[in-house]
Amino acid sequence: MSNHHHDHHDHHHGALSSSRALLSVAGLTFAFFLVELVGGALAKSLALMSDALHMLSDSTGLIIALFAVMMGRRKATSQATYGYKRAEVLAALVNALSVTFITAWIVVEAVRRLSSHTVIDTGMTLVIAFIGLLFNIVGAVVLHGHSHGSVNVKGAYLHILVDLGGSVAVIVSSLLIMATGWMWCDTAVSVVLAVVILPRSLALVRSTLGILMERVPQAVDIESICTEISNIDGVRGVHDVHVWSIDGQQIIATSHVVLDEYADIKDCSVLDRVHEVFHHAGVDHATIQLEHDEHVSHEQPCQH
């Protein structure tokens, strides 16, 4: 019982810590969005202004992420028996999709700019991009410690990494333009940045969709679980095995276990061993139905 309370306290502390991290980074990001927007307009730099829009998207994404963390802390009810943890997954999906679409837009904009002959104030662009780099490094450091525990914070962290890369890209292109006068350097750097970002954002889209589609988490080998349960003394077979995750962290399973005709259904030893199998497989909570052979005839053929 004490372990349960300790785990709950750790989870609550982690969520509170994540929300503070998200709030501070959202504030930083929105502040720098204003700096970049004004600076980009004054420098006539399309790169800075498009990066400013990216920052606005990021600050919005961070606020969505913060809202999701707060929602995820709400307790389960009779109408929401799993609580609201999946709000974090939905927020992560929105973030990942927005990064994907913005990256695609960068490519389209880069192609459109090939025919543009806008003269850019590279000195101002360089200074603002460098300040942006410092902002993003601070944001990345703040969120890095939280990005492994939650797909939602991972989505917010991805946004910050995109912006960090964007700041580096603007610095590099500004220096190249100052040295050579080649305006297309900005375009080339933008395309390279997009190629680096896209696989990461698509991977996050895929993982969040996997959670929402109730797919078996990658860390769980369902075939191995079925084999181990079938090999337990007193077990004749196993069927209707389902494994899924609520929020990308907590793994849940249900299963029907068929006992030998001589096995006592009231004996907890088989049930304990089945729970051990699921626990070793990384499943946090398993609901097991024990049944005798005659009950199977009322159900679907063996499947999982």
C-alpha positions in Angstrom: 0.0 0.0 0.0 2.9 2.4 0.9 4.5 1.7 -2.5 1.3 2.6 -4.3 1.1 6.0 -2.4 4.8 6.6 -3.1 4.3 5.9 -6.9 1.2 8.2 -7.0 3.2 11.0 -5.2 6.1 10.6 -7.7 3.6 10.7 -10.7 1.9 13.8 -9.2 5.2 15.5 -8.6 6.4 14.7 -12.1 3.2 16.1 -13.7 3.5 19.3 -11.6 7.2 19.6 -12.5 6.3 19.1 -16.2 3.6 21.8 -16.1 6.0 24.3 -14.6 8.6 23.5 -17.2 6.0 23.9 -20.0 4.7 27.2 -18.6 8.1 28.7 -18.4 9.1 27.6 -21.9 5.7 28.8 -23.3 6.4 32.3 -21.8 9.9 32.4 -23.3 8.7 31.2 -26.7 5.8 33.8 -26.9 8.1 36.6 -25.8 10.6 35.7 -28.5 7.8 35.4 -31.1 7.1 39.2 -30.6 10.9 40.0 -30.9 11.2 38.0 -34.1 8.0 39.4 -35.7 9.0 43.0 -35.1 12.7 42.4 -36.0 11.7 40.4 -39.1 9.4 43.2 -40.3 12.1 45.9 -39.7 14.9 43.7 -41.4 12.6 42.7 -44.3 13.6 39.2 -43.5 11.0 36.6 -44.6 13.1 33.9 -42.9 12.8 35.7 -39.5 9.1 36.4 -40.0 8.3 32.8 -41.0 10.4 31.6 -38.0 8.3 34.0 -35.8 5.1 32.3 -37.0 6.8 29.0 -36.1 7.4 30.4 -32.7 3.8 31.5 -32.3 2.7 27.9 -33.3 5.2 26.6 -30.7 3.9 28.8 -27.9 0.3 27.7 -28.8 1.5 24.1 -28.9 3.1 24.5 -25.4 -0.1 26.0 -24.0 -2.1 23.0 -25.4 0.6 20.7 -23.9 0.3 22.5 -20.5 -3.5 22.2 -20.6 -3.1 18.5 -21.4 -0.8 17.9 -18.4 -3.3 19.7 -16.1 -6.2 17.6 -17.6 -4.1 14.4 -17.2 -3.8 15.1 -13.4 -7.6 15.0 -13.0 -8.8 11.9 -11.2 -10.8 9.1 -12.8 -14.6 9.3 -12.5 -17.5 6.9 -13.1 -17.8 8.5 -16.6 -14.0 8.6 -17.3 -12.7 5.5 -15.6 -9.2 6.0 -17.0 -9.1 9.6 -16.0 -8.0 12.2 -18.6 -4.4 11.0 -19.3 -5.1 10.5 -23.0 -5.5 14.3 -23.4 -1.7 14.3 -23.4 -1.6 11.9 -26.3 -4.1 14.1 -28.3 -2.0 17.2 -27.5 1.2 15.4 -28.7 -0.6 14.4 -31.9 -1.7 18.0 -32.6 1.9 19.2 -31.9 3.5 16.5 -34.2 1.0 17.3 -37.0 1.6 21.0 -36.7 5.4 20.5 -36.9 4.9 18.3 -40.0 2.7 20.9 -41.7 4.9 23.8 -40.9 8.0 21.9 -42.2 6.1 21.2 -45.4 5.2 24.9 -45.6 8.9 25.8 -45.2 9.8 23.7 -48.2 7.0 25.3 -50.3 8.1 28.8 -49.1 11.7 28.0 -49.9 10.8 27.1 -53.5 8.7 30.2 -53.8 11.6 32.4 -52.6 13.9 31.2 -55.3 12.4 33.9 -57.6 12.5 36.5 -54.8 15.1 39.3 -54.8 14.3 40.8 -51.4 17.3 42.6 -49.8 17.7 41.5 -46.2 19.2 43.5 -43.3 21.5 40.6 -42.4 23.1 42.4 -39.4 19.7 42.6 -37.6 18.7 39.1 -38.8 21.9 37.7 -37.3 21.5 39.4 -33.9 17.9 38.3 -33.6 18.6 34.8 -34.7 21.5 34.6 -32.2 19.2 35.8 -29.3 16.6 33.2 -30.6 19.3 30.5 -30.4 20.0 31.3 -26.7 16.2 31.3 -26.0 15.8 27.9 -27.6 18.8 26.4 -25.8 17.3 27.5 -22.4 13.9 26.0 -23.5 15.5 22.7 -24.7 17.5 22.3 -21.4 14.3 23.0 -19.3 12.2 20.4 -21.2 14.9 17.8 -21.9 14.6 16.2 -18.4 10.8 15.8 -18.9 10.8 14.7 -22.6 11.4 10.9 -21.9 8.4 10.5 -19.5 5.6 11.9 -21.6 4.7 11.8 -25.3 3.1 15.2 -24.8 6.2 16.9 -23.4 8.2 15.1 -26.1 6.0 16.9 -28.6 6.7 20.2 -27.0 10.5 19.4 -26.8 10.4 18.6 -30.6 9.0 22.0 -31.2 11.9 23.6 -29.3 14.4 21.5 -31.2 12.9 22.6 -34.5 13.2 26.3 -33.4 16.8 25.7 -32.2 17.6 24.3 -35.7 15.7 27.2 -37.3 17.8 29.8 -35.3 21.0 28.0 -36.4 19.8 27.9 -40.0 19.1 31.7 -40.0 22.5 32.4 -38.4 24.3 30.2 -41.0 22.4 31.7 -44.0 22.9 35.3 -42.7 26.6 34.8 -42.4 26.8 33.2 -45.9 24.7 36.0 -47.4 27.0 38.6 -45.7 30.1 36.9 -47.1 28.9 36.1 -50.6 25.6 38.0 -51.3 24.0 34.7 -52.3 20.3 35.0 -51.2 19.6 31.4 -52.1 21.7 30.3 -49.1 18.7 31.0 -46.9 16.5 28.7 -49.1 19.1 25.9 -49.2 19.4 25.9 -45.4 15.6 25.9 -44.9 15.3 22.8 -47.1 18.1 21.0 -45.2 16.4 21.8 -41.9 13.0 20.5 -43.2 14.7 17.2 -44.3 16.1 16.8 -40.8 12.8 17.6 -39.0 10.3 15.7 -41.0 11.3 12.1 -40.1 11.1 13.0 -36.4 7.7 14.6 -36.5 6.3 11.8 -38.6 7.7 9.3 -36.1 5.8 11.1 -33.2 2.6 11.2 -35.3 3.0 7.4 -35.8 3.6 6.6 -32.1 0.7 8.8 -30.9 -1.7 7.3 -33.5 -0.5 3.9 -32.4 -1.6 4.7 -28.8 -5.0 6.1 -30.0 -5.6 3.0 -32.2 -5.0 0.8 -29.2 -2.0 -1.0 -30.8 0.2 -3.2 -28.7 3.1 -1.1 -27.3 6.4 -1.9 -29.1 8.1 -2.9 -25.8 5.6 -5.8 -25.4 5.9 -9.2 -27.1 2.4 -10.6 -27.1 3.4 -13.9 -28.6 5.9 -14.5 -25.8 3.2 -13.6 -23.2 0.8 -16.2 -24.7 3.5 -18.9 -24.7 4.5 -18.3 -21.1 1.0 -18.3 -19.9 0.2 -21.6 -21.8 3.2 -23.2 -20.2 2.0 -22.6 -16.6 1.0 -25.8 -14.8 -2.8 -26.1 -14.7 -3.3 -23.9 -17.8 -4.8 -25.5 -20.9 -4.8 -22.4 -23.1 -5.1 -18.6 -23.4 -7.2 -16.5 -25.7 -8.6 -12.9 -26.1 -5.3 -11.4 -25.1 -5.4 -7.6 -25.5 -2.6 -5.2 -24.6 -2.7 -1.4 -25.0 -1.7 1.8 -23.4 -3.6 4.8 -22.2 -0.9 7.5 -22.4 2.2 5.8 -23.8 3.4 5.0 -20.3 0.9 2.9 -18.5 0.3 -0.5 -20.2 -2.9 -2.4 -19.6 -3.9 -5.9 -20.6 -6.9 -8.3 -20.4 -6.9 -12.0 -21.1 -9.0 -15.2 -20.7 -7.0 -18.1 -19.3 -8.5 -21.7 -19.7 -7.7 -24.0 -16.8 -7.2 -27.8 -17.0 -10.4 -29.7 -15.8 -8.7 -30.8 -12.6 -7.5 -27.3 -11.7 -9.3 -25.4 -8.9 -10.6 -22.1 -10.1 -10.5 -20.8 -6.5 -6.8 -21.6 -6.2 -4.9 -18.2 -6.6 -1.5 -19.8 -7.5 -2.3 -19.9 -11.3 -3.7 -16.4 -11.3 -0.6 -15.1 -9.4 1.7 -16.7 -12.0 -0.3 -15.2 -14.9 0.0 -11.8 -13.3 3.8 -12.4 -12.9 4.1 -13.1 -16.6 2.3 -9.8 -17.5 4.3 -7.9 -14.9 7.7 -9.1 -16.3 6.4 -8.1 -19.8 6.1 -4.5 -18.5 2.3 -4.5 -18.1 1.2 -2.2 -15.2 -2.3 -3.6 -14.8 -3.8 -6.9 -16.1 -7.4 -8.1 -15.8 -7.6 -11.9 -16.0 -10.6 -14.1 -16.5 -10.1 -17.7 -15.3 -12.4 -20.3 -16.9 -12.8 -24.0 -17.5 -12.9 -25.7 -20.8 -16.7 -25.9 -21.0 -16.9 -22.1 -21.0 -14.8 -21.8 -24.1 -17.6 -23.2 -26.3 -19.6 -20.1 -25.6 -16.8 -17.8 -26.9 -14.9 -17.2 -30.2 -12.1 -19.6 -31.2 -8.7 -19.1 -29.8 -7.3 -15.7 -30.9 -5.4 -12.7 -29.5 
